[in-house]
Amino acid sequence: MDNEFEAELQRRLARMESPGCGGMVQTNLPWKDFAIAVGALAVGSGLLLWWAA
């Protein structure tokens, strides 16, 4: 396994398991990625509704 991947995995696991560290909350979520995902879901839903009509 890649050493960088293993180190990041261990860092995240330690953060999830330590008390008072926020658990699985990731503070660095890119808003651009979130907006793209929401937009893609809206477009996909619209296309499915159009196709079903």
Predicted model as a PDB file, atoms N, CA, C, CB and O in Angstrom, pLDDT in the B-factor column:
MODEL        1                                                                  
ATOM      1  N   MET A   1       0.846  -1.165   0.000  1.00 58.00           N  
ATOM      2  CA  MET A   1       0.000   0.000   0.000  1.00 58.00           C  
ATOM      3  C   MET A   1       0.900   1.238   0.000  1.00 58.00           C  
ATOM      4  CB  MET A   1      -0.967  -0.008   1.221  1.00 58.00           C  
ATOM      5  O   MET A   1       2.003   1.212   0.547  1.00 58.00           O  
ATOM      6  N   ASP A   2       0.432   2.297  -0.604  1.00 76.00           N  
ATOM      7  CA  ASP A   2       1.167   3.543  -0.674  1.00 76.00           C  
ATOM      8  C   ASP A   2       1.385   4.119   0.725  1.00 76.00           C  
ATOM      9  CB  ASP A   2       0.427   4.547  -1.559  1.00 76.00           C  
ATOM     10  O   ASP A   2       0.453   4.169   1.528  1.00 76.00           O  
ATOM     11  N   ASN A   3       2.613   4.553   1.017  1.00 87.00           N  
ATOM     12  CA  ASN A   3       2.932   5.069   2.355  1.00 87.00           C  
ATOM     13  C   ASN A   3       2.151   6.335   2.676  1.00 87.00           C  
ATOM     14  CB  ASN A   3       4.427   5.345   2.473  1.00 87.00           C  
ATOM     15  O   ASN A   3       1.692   6.498   3.806  1.00 87.00           O  
ATOM     16  N   GLU A   4       1.989   7.235   1.713  1.00 90.00           N  
ATOM     17  CA  GLU A   4       1.233   8.462   1.958  1.00 90.00           C  
ATOM     18  C   GLU A   4      -0.233   8.149   2.242  1.00 90.00           C  
ATOM     19  CB  GLU A   4       1.349   9.413   0.757  1.00 90.00           C  
ATOM     20  O   GLU A   4      -0.847   8.754   3.120  1.00 90.00           O  
ATOM     21  N   PHE A   5      -0.786   7.199   1.492  1.00 91.00           N  
ATOM     22  CA  PHE A   5      -2.171   6.794   1.712  1.00 91.00           C  
ATOM     23  C   PHE A   5      -2.330   6.193   3.096  1.00 91.00           C  
ATOM     24  CB  PHE A   5      -2.622   5.792   0.641  1.00 91.00           C  
ATOM     25  O   PHE A   5      -3.283   6.507   3.808  1.00 91.00           O  
ATOM     26  N   GLU A   6      -1.404   5.336   3.477  1.00 90.00           N  
ATOM     27  CA  GLU A   6      -1.454   4.687   4.795  1.00 90.00           C  
ATOM     28  C   GLU A   6      -1.345   5.723   5.907  1.00 90.00           C  
ATOM     29  CB  GLU A   6      -0.325   3.641   4.931  1.00 90.00           C  
ATOM     30  O   GLU A   6      -2.067   5.633   6.899  1.00 90.00           O  
ATOM     31  N   ALA A   7      -0.462   6.700   5.764  1.00 90.00           N  
ATOM     32  CA  ALA A   7      -0.300   7.737   6.784  1.00 90.00           C  
ATOM     33  C   ALA A   7      -1.566   8.578   6.906  1.00 90.00           C  
ATOM     34  CB  ALA A   7       0.903   8.635   6.452  1.00 90.00           C  
ATOM     35  O   ALA A   7      -1.989   8.895   8.017  1.00 90.00           O  
ATOM     36  N   GLU A   8      -2.174   8.943   5.783  1.00 90.00           N  
ATOM     37  CA  GLU A   8      -3.412   9.728   5.812  1.00 90.00           C  
ATOM     38  C   GLU A   8      -4.550   8.920   6.427  1.00 90.00           C  
ATOM     39  CB  GLU A   8      -3.796  10.187   4.393  1.00 90.00           C  
ATOM     40  O   GLU A   8      -5.342   9.455   7.203  1.00 90.00           O  
ATOM     41  N   LEU A   9      -4.634   7.651   6.089  1.00 90.00           N  
ATOM     42  CA  LEU A   9      -5.659   6.777   6.662  1.00 90.00           C  
ATOM     43  C   LEU A   9      -5.501   6.690   8.173  1.00 90.00           C  
ATOM     44  CB  LEU A   9      -5.586   5.372   6.037  1.00 90.00           C  
ATOM     45  O   LEU A   9      -6.483   6.809   8.906  1.00 90.00           O  
ATOM     46  N   GLN A  10      -4.289   6.487   8.640  1.00 89.00           N  
ATOM     47  CA  GLN A  10      -4.050   6.393  10.086  1.00 89.00           C  
ATOM     48  C   GLN A  10      -4.357   7.719  10.778  1.00 89.00           C  
ATOM     49  CB  GLN A  10      -2.592   5.978  10.366  1.00 89.00           C  
ATOM     50  O   GLN A  10      -4.894   7.723  11.886  1.00 89.00           O  
ATOM     51  N   ARG A  11      -4.027   8.844  10.144  1.00 88.00           N  
ATOM     52  CA  ARG A  11      -4.304  10.151  10.727  1.00 88.00           C  
ATOM     53  C   ARG A  11      -5.805  10.356  10.871  1.00 88.00           C  
ATOM     54  CB  ARG A  11      -3.689  11.269   9.869  1.00 88.00           C  
ATOM     55  O   ARG A  11      -6.271  10.834  11.905  1.00 88.00           O  
ATOM     56  N   ARG A  12      -6.566   9.996   9.836  1.00 83.00           N  
ATOM     57  CA  ARG A  12      -8.021  10.162   9.900  1.00 83.00           C  
ATOM     58  C   ARG A  12      -8.662   9.217  10.904  1.00 83.00           C  
ATOM     59  CB  ARG A  12      -8.632   9.940   8.530  1.00 83.00           C  
ATOM     60  O   ARG A  12      -9.587   9.602  11.619  1.00 83.00           O  
ATOM     61  N   LEU A  13      -8.176   7.986  10.960  1.00 84.00           N  
ATOM     62  CA  LEU A  13      -8.718   7.037  11.941  1.00 84.00           C  
ATOM     63  C   LEU A  13      -8.443   7.513  13.361  1.00 84.00           C  
ATOM     64  CB  LEU A  13      -8.117   5.634  11.730  1.00 84.00           C  
ATOM     65  O   LEU A  13      -9.309   7.411  14.230  1.00 84.00           O  
ATOM     66  N   ALA A  14      -7.249   8.031  13.599  1.00 83.00           N  
ATOM     67  CA  ALA A  14      -6.921   8.533  14.934  1.00 83.00           C  
ATOM     68  C   ALA A  14      -7.805   9.726  15.284  1.00 83.00           C  
ATOM     69  CB  ALA A  14      -5.431   8.928  15.017  1.00 83.00           C  
ATOM     70  O   ALA A  14      -8.226   9.874  16.431  1.00 83.00           O  
ATOM     71  N   ARG A  15      -8.087  10.575  14.300  1.00 79.00           N  
ATOM     72  CA  ARG A  15      -8.934  11.732  14.555  1.00 79.00           C  
ATOM     73  C   ARG A  15     -10.370  11.309  14.845  1.00 79.00           C  
ATOM     74  CB  ARG A  15      -8.897  12.688  13.366  1.00 79.00           C  
ATOM     75  O   ARG A  15     -11.024  11.899  15.705  1.00 79.00           O  
ATOM     76  N   MET A  16     -10.865  10.297  14.143  1.00 77.00           N  
ATOM     77  CA  MET A  16     -12.225   9.826  14.373  1.00 77.00           C  
ATOM     78  C   MET A  16     -12.372   9.180  15.742  1.00 77.00           C  
ATOM     79  CB  MET A  16     -12.630   8.842  13.293  1.00 77.00           C  
ATOM     80  O   MET A  16     -13.413   9.311  16.385  1.00 77.00           O  
ATOM     81  N   GLU A  17     -11.336   8.488  16.189  1.00 74.00           N  
ATOM     82  CA  GLU A  17     -11.429   7.726  17.424  1.00 74.00           C  
ATOM     83  C   GLU A  17     -11.076   8.535  18.663  1.00 74.00           C  
ATOM     84  CB  GLU A  17     -10.542   6.535  17.342  1.00 74.00           C  
ATOM     85  O   GLU A  17     -11.369   8.097  19.775  1.00 74.00           O  
ATOM     86  N   SER A  18     -10.461   9.690  18.510  1.00 71.00           N  
ATOM     87  CA  SER A  18     -10.077  10.477  19.676  1.00 71.00           C  
ATOM     88  C   SER A  18     -11.283  11.263  20.196  1.00 71.00           C  
ATOM     89  CB  SER A  18      -8.912  11.435  19.329  1.00 71.00           C  
ATOM     90  O   SER A  18     -12.081  11.765  19.405  1.00 71.00           O  
ATOM     91  N   PRO A  19     -11.420  11.371  21.507  1.00 71.00           N  
ATOM     92  CA  PRO A  19     -12.574  12.074  22.089  1.00 71.00           C  
ATOM     93  C   PRO A  19     -12.484  13.586  21.847  1.00 71.00           C  
ATOM     94  CB  PRO A  19     -12.666  11.789  23.604  1.00 71.00           C  
ATOM     95  O   PRO A  19     -11.417  14.186  21.976  1.00 71.00           O  
ATOM     96  N   GLY A  20     -13.620  14.184  21.496  1.00 67.00           N  
ATOM     97  CA  GLY A  20     -13.700  15.625  21.349  1.00 67.00           C  
ATOM     98  C   GLY A  20     -13.081  16.200  20.094  1.00 67.00           C  
ATOM     99  O   GLY A  20     -12.880  17.411  20.011  1.00 67.00           O  
ATOM    100  N   CYS A  21     -12.780  15.381  19.132  1.00 63.00           N  
ATOM    101  CA  CYS A  21     -12.143  15.900  17.922  1.00 63.00           C  
ATOM    102  C   CYS A  21     -13.106  16.008  16.744  1.00 63.00           C  
ATOM    103  CB  CYS A  21     -10.981  15.019  17.540  1.00 63.00           C  
ATOM    104  O   CYS A  21     -12.655  16.171  15.610  1.00 63.00           O  
ATOM    105  N   GLY A  22     -14.383  15.925  16.965  1.00 57.00           N  
ATOM    106  CA  GLY A  22     -15.339  16.131  15.891  1.00 57.00           C  
ATOM    107  C   GLY A  22     -15.727  14.882  15.133  1.00 57.00           C  
ATOM    108  O   GLY A  22     -16.605  14.942  14.273  1.00 57.00           O  
ATOM    109  N   GLY A  23     -15.119  13.776  15.415  1.00 56.00           N  
ATOM    110  CA  GLY A  23     -15.499  12.536  14.745  1.00 56.00           C  
ATOM    111  C   GLY A  23     -15.289  12.588  13.248  1.00 56.00           C  
ATOM    112  O   GLY A  23     -14.185  12.857  12.774  1.00 56.00           O  
ATOM    113  N   MET A  24     -16.347  12.331  12.510  1.00 58.00           N  
ATOM    114  CA  MET A  24     -16.230  12.238  11.062  1.00 58.00           C  
ATOM    115  C   MET A  24     -16.488  13.562  10.364  1.00 58.00           C  
ATOM    116  CB  MET A  24     -17.179  11.203  10.540  1.00 58.00           C  
ATOM    117  O   MET A  24     -16.599  13.583   9.138  1.00 58.00           O  
ATOM    118  N   VAL A  25     -16.588  14.648  11.078  1.00 61.00           N  
ATOM    119  CA  VAL A  25     -16.832  15.942  10.470  1.00 61.00           C  
ATOM    120  C   VAL A  25     -15.553  16.417   9.801  1.00 61.00           C  
ATOM    121  CB  VAL A  25     -17.326  16.968  11.518  1.00 61.00           C  
ATOM    122  O   VAL A  25     -14.521  16.562  10.457  1.00 61.00           O  
ATOM    123  N   GLN A  26     -15.616  16.656   8.514  1.00 63.00           N  
ATOM    124  CA  GLN A  26     -14.482  17.177   7.771  1.00 63.00           C  
ATOM    125  C   GLN A  26     -14.683  18.672   7.574  1.00 63.00           C  
ATOM    126  CB  GLN A  26     -14.316  16.447   6.405  1.00 63.00           C  
ATOM    127  O   GLN A  26     -15.662  19.091   6.956  1.00 63.00           O  
ATOM    128  N   THR A  27     -13.780  19.465   8.085  1.00 66.00           N  
ATOM    129  CA  THR A  27     -13.946  20.917   8.024  1.00 66.00           C  
ATOM    130  C   THR A  27     -13.508  21.502   6.695  1.00 66.00           C  
ATOM    131  CB  THR A  27     -13.173  21.569   9.134  1.00 66.00           C  
ATOM    132  O   THR A  27     -13.835  22.652   6.402  1.00 66.00           O  
ATOM    133  N   ASN A  28     -12.790  20.762   5.894  1.00 72.00           N  
ATOM    134  CA  ASN A  28     -12.253  21.320   4.664  1.00 72.00           C  
ATOM    135  C   ASN A  28     -13.014  20.847   3.421  1.00 72.00           C  
ATOM    136  CB  ASN A  28     -10.792  20.958   4.539  1.00 72.00           C  
ATOM    137  O   ASN A  28     -12.413  20.597   2.376  1.00 72.00           O  
ATOM    138  N   LEU A  29     -14.328  20.728   3.541  1.00 70.00           N  
ATOM    139  CA  LEU A  29     -15.131  20.324   2.395  1.00 70.00           C  
ATOM    140  C   LEU A  29     -15.158  21.452   1.365  1.00 70.00           C  
ATOM    141  CB  LEU A  29     -16.568  19.949   2.834  1.00 70.00           C  
ATOM    142  O   LEU A  29     -15.593  22.559   1.683  1.00 70.00           O  
ATOM    143  N   PRO A  30     -14.706  21.195   0.152  1.00 83.00           N  
ATOM    144  CA  PRO A  30     -14.711  22.240  -0.874  1.00 83.00           C  
ATOM    145  C   PRO A  30     -16.144  22.560  -1.310  1.00 83.00           C  
ATOM    146  CB  PRO A  30     -13.866  21.805  -2.093  1.00 83.00           C  
ATOM    147  O   PRO A  30     -16.871  21.674  -1.758  1.00 83.00           O  
ATOM    148  N   TRP A  31     -16.543  23.813  -1.179  1.00 88.00           N  
ATOM    149  CA  TRP A  31     -17.900  24.236  -1.533  1.00 88.00           C  
ATOM    150  C   TRP A  31     -18.158  24.055  -3.014  1.00 88.00           C  
ATOM    151  CB  TRP A  31     -18.129  25.692  -1.140  1.00 88.00           C  
ATOM    152  O   TRP A  31     -19.292  23.800  -3.421  1.00 88.00           O  
ATOM    153  N   LYS A  32     -17.122  24.185  -3.824  1.00 90.00           N  
ATOM    154  CA  LYS A  32     -17.287  24.007  -5.271  1.00 90.00           C  
ATOM    155  C   LYS A  32     -17.731  22.572  -5.574  1.00 90.00           C  
ATOM    156  CB  LYS A  32     -15.963  24.337  -6.022  1.00 90.00           C  
ATOM    157  O   LYS A  32     -18.634  22.361  -6.383  1.00 90.00           O  
ATOM    158  N   ASP A  33     -17.111  21.602  -4.938  1.00 89.00           N  
ATOM    159  CA  ASP A  33     -17.483  20.203  -5.142  1.00 89.00           C  
ATOM    160  C   ASP A  33     -18.906  19.944  -4.665  1.00 89.00           C  
ATOM    161  CB  ASP A  33     -16.505  19.276  -4.412  1.00 89.00           C  
ATOM    162  O   ASP A  33     -19.658  19.217  -5.313  1.00 89.00           O  
ATOM    163  N   PHE A  34     -19.274  20.536  -3.534  1.00 89.00           N  
ATOM    164  CA  PHE A  34     -20.622  20.380  -3.008  1.00 89.00           C  
ATOM    165  C   PHE A  34     -21.647  20.963  -3.973  1.00 89.00           C  
ATOM    166  CB  PHE A  34     -20.743  21.049  -1.636  1.00 89.00           C  
ATOM    167  O   PHE A  34     -22.683  20.348  -4.230  1.00 89.00           O  
ATOM    168  N   ALA A  35     -21.360  22.145  -4.506  1.00 94.00           N  
ATOM    169  CA  ALA A  35     -22.278  22.795  -5.447  1.00 94.00           C  
ATOM    170  C   ALA A  35     -22.407  21.983  -6.733  1.00 94.00           C  
ATOM    171  CB  ALA A  35     -21.797  24.221  -5.769  1.00 94.00           C  
ATOM    172  O   ALA A  35     -23.502  21.871  -7.284  1.00 94.00           O  
ATOM    173  N   ILE A  36     -21.316  21.423  -7.209  1.00 94.00           N  
ATOM    174  CA  ILE A  36     -21.355  20.589  -8.418  1.00 94.00           C  
ATOM    175  C   ILE A  36     -22.200  19.343  -8.174  1.00 94.00           C  
ATOM    176  CB  ILE A  36     -19.923  20.188  -8.855  1.00 94.00           C  
ATOM    177  O   ILE A  36     -22.984  18.947  -9.037  1.00 94.00           O  
ATOM    178  N   ALA A  37     -22.046  18.722  -7.003  1.00 95.00           N  
ATOM    179  CA  ALA A  37     -22.827  17.519  -6.687  1.00 95.00           C  
ATOM    180  C   ALA A  37     -24.315  17.840  -6.610  1.00 95.00           C  
ATOM    181  CB  ALA A  37     -22.353  16.901  -5.360  1.00 95.00           C  
ATOM    182  O   ALA A  37     -25.138  17.089  -7.134  1.00 95.00           O  
ATOM    183  N   VAL A  38     -24.669  18.952  -5.961  1.00 96.00           N  
ATOM    184  CA  VAL A  38     -26.072  19.338  -5.855  1.00 96.00           C  
ATOM    185  C   VAL A  38     -26.634  19.642  -7.245  1.00 96.00           C  
ATOM    186  CB  VAL A  38     -26.234  20.563  -4.922  1.00 96.00           C  
ATOM    187  O   VAL A  38     -27.748  19.230  -7.572  1.00 96.00           O  
ATOM    188  N   GLY A  39     -25.871  20.353  -8.050  1.00 97.00           N  
ATOM    189  CA  GLY A  39     -26.308  20.664  -9.415  1.00 97.00           C  
ATOM    190  C   GLY A  39     -26.496  19.405 -10.252  1.00 97.00           C  
ATOM    191  O   GLY A  39     -27.473  19.286 -10.991  1.00 97.00           O  
ATOM    192  N   ALA A  40     -25.565  18.472 -10.136  1.00 97.00           N  
ATOM    193  CA  ALA A  40     -25.672  17.224 -10.893  1.00 97.00           C  
ATOM    194  C   ALA A  40     -26.900  16.425 -10.460  1.00 97.00           C  
ATOM    195  CB  ALA A  40     -24.402  16.377 -10.714  1.00 97.00           C  
ATOM    196  O   ALA A  40     -27.583  15.837 -11.298  1.00 97.00           O  
ATOM    197  N   LEU A  41     -27.184  16.402  -9.161  1.00 98.00           N  
ATOM    198  CA  LEU A  41     -28.389  15.716  -8.688  1.00 98.00           C  
ATOM    199  C   LEU A  41     -29.654  16.388  -9.211  1.00 98.00           C  
ATOM    200  CB  LEU A  41     -28.414  15.679  -7.159  1.00 98.00           C  
ATOM    201  O   LEU A  41     -30.607  15.706  -9.587  1.00 98.00           O  
ATOM    202  N   ALA A  42     -29.671  17.712  -9.238  1.00 98.00           N  
ATOM    203  CA  ALA A  42     -30.841  18.429  -9.743  1.00 98.00           C  
ATOM    204  C   ALA A  42     -31.041  18.163 -11.227  1.00 98.00           C  
ATOM    205  CB  ALA A  42     -30.700  19.933  -9.493  1.00 98.00           C  
ATOM    206  O   ALA A  42     -32.163  17.917 -11.669  1.00 98.00           O  
ATOM    207  N   VAL A  43     -29.962  18.211 -11.997  1.00 98.00           N  
ATOM    208  CA  VAL A  43     -30.065  17.950 -13.439  1.00 98.00           C  
ATOM    209  C   VAL A  43     -30.482  16.508 -13.684  1.00 98.00           C  
ATOM    210  CB  VAL A  43     -28.724  18.247 -14.150  1.00 98.00           C  
ATOM    211  O   VAL A  43     -31.341  16.242 -14.525  1.00 98.00           O  
ATOM    212  N   GLY A  44     -29.881  15.580 -12.957  1.00 97.00           N  
ATOM    213  CA  GLY A  44     -30.239  14.169 -13.111  1.00 97.00           C  
ATOM    214  C   GLY A  44     -31.691  13.906 -12.764  1.00 97.00           C  
ATOM    215  O   GLY A  44     -32.375  13.159 -13.462  1.00 97.00           O  
ATOM    216  N   SER A  45     -32.163  14.518 -11.688  1.00 97.00           N  
ATOM    217  CA  SER A  45     -33.567  14.356 -11.302  1.00 97.00           C  
ATOM    218  C   SER A  45     -34.489  14.946 -12.365  1.00 97.00           C  
ATOM    219  CB  SER A  45     -33.833  15.022  -9.938  1.00 97.00           C  
ATOM    220  O   SER A  45     -35.511  14.352 -12.708  1.00 97.00           O  
ATOM    221  N   GLY A  46     -34.124  16.106 -12.879  1.00 97.00           N  
ATOM    222  CA  GLY A  46     -34.928  16.729 -13.931  1.00 97.00           C  
ATOM    223  C   GLY A  46     -34.991  15.872 -15.184  1.00 97.00           C  
ATOM    224  O   GLY A  46     -36.046  15.737 -15.803  1.00 97.00           O  
ATOM    225  N   LEU A  47     -33.860  15.297 -15.553  1.00 97.00           N  
ATOM    226  CA  LEU A  47     -33.842  14.423 -16.733  1.00 97.00           C  
ATOM    227  C   LEU A  47     -34.689  13.169 -16.515  1.00 97.00           C  
ATOM    228  CB  LEU A  47     -32.400  14.025 -17.076  1.00 97.00           C  
ATOM    229  O   LEU A  47     -35.387  12.724 -17.426  1.00 97.00           O  
ATOM    230  N   LEU A  48     -34.630  12.608 -15.328  1.00 96.00           N  
ATOM    231  CA  LEU A  48     -35.456  11.432 -15.045  1.00 96.00           C  
ATOM    232  C   LEU A  48     -36.938  11.779 -15.068  1.00 96.00           C  
ATOM    233  CB  LEU A  48     -35.082  10.832 -13.690  1.00 96.00           C  
ATOM    234  O   LEU A  48     -37.748  11.003 -15.576  1.00 96.00           O  
ATOM    235  N   LEU A  49     -37.300  12.934 -14.524  1.00 96.00           N  
ATOM    236  CA  LEU A  49     -38.705  13.356 -14.562  1.00 96.00           C  
ATOM    237  C   LEU A  49     -39.160  13.605 -15.999  1.00 96.00           C  
ATOM    238  CB  LEU A  49     -38.909  14.628 -13.715  1.00 96.00           C  
ATOM    239  O   LEU A  49     -40.277  13.241 -16.368  1.00 96.00           O  
ATOM    240  N   TRP A  50     -38.319  14.209 -16.795  1.00 96.00           N  
ATOM    241  CA  TRP A  50     -38.641  14.468 -18.211  1.00 96.00           C  
ATOM    242  C   TRP A  50     -38.789  13.134 -18.963  1.00 96.00           C  
ATOM    243  CB  TRP A  50     -37.528  15.356 -18.882  1.00 96.00           C  
ATOM    244  O   TRP A  50     -39.692  12.980 -19.786  1.00 96.00           O  
ATOM    245  N   TRP A  51     -37.905  12.182 -18.677  1.00 96.00           N  
ATOM    246  CA  TRP A  51     -37.937  10.898 -19.363  1.00 96.00           C  
ATOM    247  C   TRP A  51     -39.183  10.097 -18.961  1.00 96.00           C  
ATOM    248  CB  TRP A  51     -36.660  10.096 -19.054  1.00 96.00           C  
ATOM    249  O   TRP A  51     -39.751   9.384 -19.788  1.00 96.00           O  
ATOM    250  N   ALA A  52     -39.609  10.209 -17.700  1.00 93.00           N  
ATOM    251  CA  ALA A  52     -40.755   9.452 -17.210  1.00 93.00           C  
ATOM    252  C   ALA A  52     -42.086  10.032 -17.682  1.00 93.00           C  
ATOM    253  CB  ALA A  52     -40.729   9.403 -15.703  1.00 93.00           C  
ATOM    254  O   ALA A  52     -43.103   9.340 -17.669  1.00 93.00           O  
ATOM    255  N   ALA A  53     -42.084  11.281 -18.092  1.00 83.00           N  
ATOM    256  CA  ALA A  53     -43.347  11.939 -18.503  1.00 83.00           C  
ATOM    257  C   ALA A  53     -43.822  11.467 -19.857  1.00 83.00           C  
ATOM    258  CB  ALA A  53     -43.176  13.451 -18.533  1.00 83.00           C  
ATOM    259  O   ALA A  53     -44.860  11.921 -20.339  1.00 83.00           O  
TER     260      ALA A  53                                                      
ENDMDL                                                                          
END                                                                             
